[in-house]
Amino acid sequence: MTERLVADAAAMAELGAALAHCVRPPAVIALEGPLGAGKTTLVRAILRGLGYRGAVRSPTYTLIESYEFGAWVVHHLDLYRLGDPEELEFLGVRDLATDNAIWLVEWPGRGGDRLPPIDRTIRIEYADSGRRVSGLPPGVASPC
C-alpha cells in the first residue's frame, strides 16, 4: 500500500480522479481520519473521476447517498452521526450489498458488523500544511 502527501483540495481532487480509475464493483472502501481531514472531498473527487456531473451531497445527515453509473452504483455513507449500528438496518443497508456496488464509507467503525467486509482502508491525516493519505493502491499514480 502506498502513501501520498496531498498539499490542498486541488491535489485531493487529482488523487480522487486517479483512484476512480482503480475502483470497480464490488468494493467496500473505508475512509478514516479526523473531522475535516478531507474524506468527503476525496469521495467527491472519486465520483467526479467516475464521470458523475450532478450535485454531490454530503450524507452527514442522510447517512447514505447513492449515485448510479449505468450498470453499477456508488453508495457514499457517512456514519459519523450514527447512534447505533442497528440504525443501518432501518435504512435498508442490506439491500445495498450487491455485486454491482461500490461503497465509500466514512467513519466505518460506527457501522459495526452491519457493514460488509472492508476491501481497502484509506486513511487521511493532517500533515504539516496538507494531508497524508495512506492505504492507496500501488497503481494510483498510473492506470490500474
C-alpha positions in Angstrom: 0.0 0.0 0.0 1.3 3.4 -0.8 1.1 6.8 0.8 0.9 10.3 -0.6 1.2 13.8 0.7 -1.6 16.0 -0.6 -1.0 19.7 -0.4 -4.5 21.1 -0.9 -8.0 20.5 -2.2 -6.9 20.6 -5.8 -4.3 17.8 -5.1 -7.0 15.8 -3.3 -9.2 16.1 -6.4 -6.3 14.8 -8.6 -5.9 11.9 -6.2 -9.6 11.1 -6.3 -9.6 11.1 -10.1 -6.7 8.7 -10.0 -8.5 6.5 -7.5 -11.6 6.5 -9.7 -9.6 4.5 -12.3 -8.7 1.9 -9.7 -12.1 1.2 -8.2 -14.6 -1.3 -9.6 -17.5 -3.1 -8.1 -17.9 -4.9 -5.9 -15.8 -3.0 -3.4 -16.1 -1.6 0.1 -13.7 1.2 0.9 -13.4 2.6 4.4 -12.3 6.2 4.7 -10.8 7.0 8.0 -9.4 10.2 9.5 -10.4 13.1 11.9 -13.1 15.6 11.2 -12.3 17.9 8.4 -9.4 15.9 7.1 -10.9 15.6 3.6 -12.8 12.3 3.4 -15.9 13.8 1.7 -13.6 15.9 -0.5 -12.0 12.6 -1.7 -15.3 11.0 -2.3 -16.5 13.9 -4.4 -13.3 13.7 -6.4 -13.7 9.9 -6.9 -17.3 10.5 -8.1 -16.2 13.2 -10.5 -13.4 10.9 -11.7 -16.0 8.3 -12.5 -17.9 10.8 -14.6 -20.6 12.0 -12.2 -21.6 15.5 -13.1 -24.5 16.2 -10.8 -24.6 17.6 -7.3 -22.6 15.6 -4.7 -24.3 16.0 -1.4 -22.6 15.1 1.9 -24.5 12.3 3.6 -23.8 13.8 7.1 -27.5 13.9 8.0 -29.0 11.4 5.5 -26.2 8.8 6.3 -26.4 7.4 2.7 -26.3 9.0 -0.7 -26.3 6.8 -3.8 -25.1 7.6 -7.4 -25.9 5.5 -10.4 -23.4 4.8 -13.2 -25.2 2.7 -15.7 -24.9 -0.9 -14.6 -23.4 -0.1 -11.2 -23.8 2.2 -8.3 -21.7 4.1 -5.7 -23.0 4.3 -2.2 -21.5 7.1 -0.1 -22.0 6.5 3.6 -21.1 9.0 6.4 -21.7 7.2 9.7 -20.4 10.0 12.0 -23.9 10.7 13.4 -25.0 7.1 13.6 -26.2 6.4 17.1 -26.2 2.6 16.9 -25.2 0.2 14.1 -28.7 -1.2 14.3 -29.9 2.0 12.6 -28.4 0.8 9.4 -30.9 -2.0 9.3 -33.7 0.6 9.3 -32.1 2.4 6.4 -32.0 -0.8 4.3 -28.3 -1.2 4.2 -28.5 -4.9 3.4 -30.3 -4.1 0.2 -27.3 -2.0 -0.9 -24.9 -5.0 -0.8 -24.9 -6.1 -4.4 -22.3 -7.2 -6.8 -22.6 -4.0 -8.8 -21.9 -1.6 -5.9 -19.0 0.4 -4.6 -19.3 1.5 -1.0 -17.3 4.6 0.1 -17.7 4.6 3.9 -16.7 7.4 6.2 -16.5 6.5 9.9 -16.8 2.8 9.2 -16.2 1.8 12.8 -19.6 3.2 13.8 -21.3 0.7 11.4 -20.1 -2.3 13.4 -21.0 -5.7 11.9 -23.8 -4.1 9.8 -21.3 -3.3 7.0 -20.0 -5.7 4.5 -16.3 -6.7 4.9 -13.9 -3.9 4.1 -11.8 -4.4 1.0 -9.5 -1.4 1.5 -9.0 1.3 4.2 -7.8 4.7 3.1 -6.6 6.9 6.0 -6.4 10.7 5.7 -4.4 12.5 8.4 -3.2 16.1 8.9 0.4 16.5 7.9 2.2 19.9 8.0 0.0 22.2 5.9 -1.6 19.4 3.9 -2.7 15.8 4.3 -1.1 12.4 4.4 -3.2 9.8 2.6 -2.3 6.1 3.2 -3.7 2.8 2.1 -3.7 3.7 -1.5 -3.4 1.0 -4.2 0.0 0.8 -5.7 -1.2 1.9 -9.2 -3.0 5.0 -8.0 -0.5 7.3 -9.8 -0.9 5.4 -13.1 -3.6 3.3 -14.7 -4.6 0.3 -12.5 
